Amino acid sequence: MKRITVIGCGVVGAAIAYELSLCQGVQVTVVDQTAPAQGSTAAALGVGMAVISHKVKGRNWRLRERSLKRYQTLIPELEALTGRAIQHNIQGILSLCFAAEDLPRWRSLQEIRQRQGYRLEVWEPERVGDRCPHINTTGVAAGIYSPQDFQVNPTDLTLALVAGAQANGAEFHFGKPVVGFDGAEVLLQEDRHCAAVQTPNQSFAADAIVISAGLGTLPLTQTLYQPIPIGPVLGQALRLHLDQPLGHLDFQPVVNGHDIHLVPLGDGDYWVGATVEFPPETSFEDALAMRPEADRLDDVLAGAIAYCPALATGKITQRWSGLRPRPQGQAAPVIQSLAGYSNIWLATGHYRNGVLLAPATALAVRDFLEN
Ligand SMILES: Cc1cc2nc3c(=O)[nH]c(=O)nc-3n(C[C@H](O)[C@H](O)[C@H](O)COP(=O)(O)OP(=O)(O)OC[C@H]3O[C@@H](n4cnc5c(N)ncnc54)[C@H](O)[C@@H]3O)c2cc1C
């Protein structure tokens, strides 16, 4: 039996645990300092922009495409296995284009996606108003509708991944911070091997270790003398309740305008977000301690009201913020082996797309471990 220890149980660690729990001959153990889905995952809106993203080739597109495909089976598979409902929306994403000069780029993307076997529709403003009467089409040059993109509740998904992995035999240890590794101290040796993950009062023996600790990655990799800088980028969002749901009840896609998402949740509830706030360029500790600026969230709400005026009548029922894990000096996400170690993999730094990319990340980690 191969023992694999995963550090971190946000959406990425939970997806890895679930995917590995499906493999024969593997015993999965997950260790997290908190309960599941408490880090960046707790703040996310769960919008999966794959087909509608401008990434058309290379690693980033391959990850998006692989996730998109895996999501089609993953959600029904988890719901059946665990009996848990996972809130998700498969009515696509409508992105509002406000600049006519951007249209050739969208048309070119539409052609590329068609060749790749995906659908992207470019709607005249009249069609936007017809399909989504809650949208103010003044200034809208076109609506880009992507029927194959989706949204999923990140906490529902993470908890279902944990329950699914547990049903397949994986073990979870919550409330246990990882503070060190056996074998890290052999400084000069190449291909070091870590035999265990240590918490203050327990050691977890491991044949392989996956670090999916988001913003915990830097301190953990410092312990391993191979610091991987992953810093925070703050995001704020809010939940609104409206007495009447917006638009047509049978067509409730996620809408995006000026990089602001409007996410329908059902029963007149909507998420609106998110801000993108960079930390001061001082220390990692200062960055982690950064606080949300209320004005920034007010601006996001004003931006959403500009394209969807009925939101002004809504009641704000919740405001929150979270820190996105963003790699410094390399592209997001970081999915690779840790230099100098033969049995440690990094699956971290997913920045703005961790929910979208979690399934593809889990498959990539499975590929590494199988090979
Ligand atoms: C406002 C906002 C909106 C977002 N919207 C979207 C969206 O629409 N779509 C999308 O795809 N993404 C979105 N994101 C980004 C997404 O939330 C992240 O990319 C994703 O949650 C990262 O998941 P993760 O599992 O890597 O990290 P996390 O969720 O942060 O989990 C890391 C875990 O590691 C644990 N950990 C850290 N250090 C240790 C240690 N030493 N020992 C034990 N455990 C440790 C932590 O406790 C934590 O549970 C959004 C983020 C924010 C803030």
The ligand as an SDF file (V2000), in Angstrom:
LIG
                    3D

 53 58  0  0  0  0  0  0  0  0999 V2000
  -13.3190   36.4800   -3.1400 C   0  0  0  0  0  0  0  0  0  0  0  0
  -12.7690   35.3070   -3.9210 C   0  0  0  0  0  0  0  0  0  0  0  0
  -13.4670   34.8370   -5.0330 C   0  0  0  0  0  0  0  0  0  0  0  0
  -12.9690   33.7600   -5.7650 C   0  0  0  0  0  0  0  0  0  0  0  0
  -13.7020   33.2840   -6.8090 N   0  0  0  0  0  0  0  0  0  0  0  0
  -13.2500   32.2180   -7.5090 C   0  0  0  0  0  0  0  0  0  0  0  0
  -14.0120   31.7190   -8.5990 C   0  0  0  0  0  0  0  0  0  0  0  0
  -15.0800   32.2510   -8.9310 O   0  0  0  0  0  0  0  0  0  0  0  0
  -13.5320   30.6290   -9.2840 N   0  0  0  0  0  0  0  0  0  0  0  0
  -12.3570   30.0200   -8.9290 C   0  0  0  0  0  0  0  0  0  0  0  0
  -11.9870   29.0390   -9.5730 O   0  0  0  0  0  0  0  0  0  0  0  0
  -11.6090   30.4870   -7.9050 N   0  0  0  0  0  0  0  0  0  0  0  0
  -12.0250   31.5730   -7.1950 C   0  0  0  0  0  0  0  0  0  0  0  0
  -11.2740   32.0700   -6.1590 N   0  0  0  0  0  0  0  0  0  0  0  0
   -9.9530   31.4960   -5.9150 C   0  0  0  0  0  0  0  0  0  0  0  0
  -10.0480   30.2230   -5.0900 C   0  0  0  0  0  0  0  0  0  0  0  0
  -10.7290   30.5180   -3.8960 O   0  0  0  0  0  0  0  0  0  0  0  0
   -8.6540   29.6840   -4.7600 C   0  0  0  0  0  0  0  0  0  0  0  0
   -7.8500   29.5960   -5.9100 O   0  0  0  0  0  0  0  0  0  0  0  0
   -8.7910   28.2800   -4.1420 C   0  0  0  0  0  0  0  0  0  0  0  0
   -9.7120   28.2890   -3.0770 O   0  0  0  0  0  0  0  0  0  0  0  0
   -7.4570   27.7660   -3.6450 C   0  0  0  0  0  0  0  0  0  0  0  0
   -7.7070   26.5330   -3.0120 O   0  0  0  0  0  0  0  0  0  0  0  0
   -6.6110   25.8150   -2.1410 P   0  0  0  0  0  0  0  0  0  0  0  0
   -7.1880   24.5330   -1.6880 O   0  0  0  0  0  0  0  0  0  0  0  0
   -5.3070   25.7970   -2.8720 O   0  0  0  0  0  0  0  0  0  0  0  0
   -6.3450   26.8280   -0.9130 O   0  0  0  0  0  0  0  0  0  0  0  0
   -7.1420   27.0430    0.4250 P   0  0  0  0  0  0  0  0  0  0  0  0
   -8.5970   26.9800    0.2380 O   0  0  0  0  0  0  0  0  0  0  0  0
   -6.6000   28.3020    1.0240 O   0  0  0  0  0  0  0  0  0  0  0  0
   -6.7360   25.7950    1.3210 O   0  0  0  0  0  0  0  0  0  0  0  0
   -5.4380   25.6330    1.8400 C   0  0  0  0  0  0  0  0  0  0  0  0
   -5.5490   24.8250    3.1000 C   0  0  0  0  0  0  0  0  0  0  0  0
   -4.2360   24.5370    3.5750 O   0  0  0  0  0  0  0  0  0  0  0  0
   -4.2630   24.5560    4.9870 C   0  0  0  0  0  0  0  0  0  0  0  0
   -2.9120   24.7500    5.4950 N   0  0  0  0  0  0  0  0  0  0  0  0
   -2.0710   25.7770    5.2230 C   0  0  0  0  0  0  0  0  0  0  0  0
   -0.9150   25.6030    5.8940 N   0  0  0  0  0  0  0  0  0  0  0  0
   -1.0250   24.4460    6.5870 C   0  0  0  0  0  0  0  0  0  0  0  0
   -0.1730   23.7470    7.4960 C   0  0  0  0  0  0  0  0  0  0  0  0
    1.0610   24.1750    7.8230 N   0  0  0  0  0  0  0  0  0  0  0  0
   -0.6310   22.6030    8.0600 N   0  0  0  0  0  0  0  0  0  0  0  0
   -1.8690   22.1320    7.7700 C   0  0  0  0  0  0  0  0  0  0  0  0
   -2.7210   22.7680    6.9270 N   0  0  0  0  0  0  0  0  0  0  0  0
   -2.2970   23.8970    6.3400 C   0  0  0  0  0  0  0  0  0  0  0  0
   -5.2060   25.7050    5.3070 C   0  0  0  0  0  0  0  0  0  0  0  0
   -5.7170   25.5880    6.6180 O   0  0  0  0  0  0  0  0  0  0  0  0
   -6.2560   25.5720    4.2270 C   0  0  0  0  0  0  0  0  0  0  0  0
   -7.3520   24.8080    4.6660 O   0  0  0  0  0  0  0  0  0  0  0  0
  -11.7420   33.1420   -5.3960 C   0  0  0  0  0  0  0  0  0  0  0  0
  -11.0620   33.6020   -4.2690 C   0  0  0  0  0  0  0  0  0  0  0  0
  -11.5690   34.6830   -3.5350 C   0  0  0  0  0  0  0  0  0  0  0  0
  -10.8100   35.1490   -2.3220 C   0  0  0  0  0  0  0  0  0  0  0  0
  1  2  1  0
  2  3  1  0
  2 52  2  0
  3  4  2  0
  4  5  1  0
  4 50  1  0
  5  6  2  0
  6  7  1  0
  6 13  1  0
  7  8  2  0
  7  9  1  0
  9 10  1  0
 10 11  2  0
 10 12  1  0
 12 13  2  0
 13 14  1  0
 14 15  1  0
 14 50  1  0
 15 16  1  0
 16 17  1  0
 16 18  1  0
 18 19  1  0
 18 20  1  0
 20 21  1  0
 20 22  1  0
 22 23  1  0
 23 24  1  0
 24 25  2  0
 24 26  1  0
 24 27  1  0
 27 28  1  0
 28 29  2  0
 28 30  1  0
 28 31  1  0
 31 32  1  0
 32 33  1  0
 33 34  1  0
 33 48  1  0
 34 35  1  0
 35 36  1  0
 35 46  1  0
 36 37  1  0
 36 45  1  0
 37 38  2  0
 38 39  1  0
 39 40  1  0
 39 45  2  0
 40 41  1  0
 40 42  2  0
 42 43  1  0
 43 44  2  0
 44 45  1  0
 46 47  1  0
 46 48  1  0
 48 49  1  0
 50 51  2  0
 51 52  1  0
 52 53  1  0
M  END
$$$$
